[in-house]
């Protein structure tokens, strides 16, 4: 995974509203903006803006359905993010354990 893409994805997930949208798409499948907005405290324009950021980060995709767009998790983007975390997490966790053992 390209480091720049990982950075965009992690920054996108740094926002609680965007994490909530990813969780809703993961549990409820593809949804239009209005359906997502109905489940969140954020109004529709804000949801659209957050989805744009998630799409730029490669975490969601969208498909046209008439005049509306249906958003879904981007399978490849999620796989890439998981691979990145699997690669960086073990050394970070090991270093934290060593710090705990010394401290």
BELTACOR-V449049 format. One record per pair of residues at least 12 apart in sequence whose ideal C-beta (glycine too) atoms are under 6 Angstrom apart, sorted by sequence separation. I is the first residue (numbers start at 0). J is the second residue. If there is no record, write none. Layout:
# BELTACOR-V449049
[[I	J] [I	J]]
This chain:
# BELTACOR-V449049
[[59	72] [60	73] [32	46] [59	73] [20	35] [23	38] [32	47] [58	73] [57	73] [58	76] [57	76] [50	70] [16	41] [20	49] [17	49] [16	49] [17	53] [31	67] [31	69] [29	69] [11	52] [11	53] [29	71] [11	56] [8	56] [24	72] [7	56] [8	58] [4	57] [8	80] [5	83] [0	79] [0	82] [0	83]]
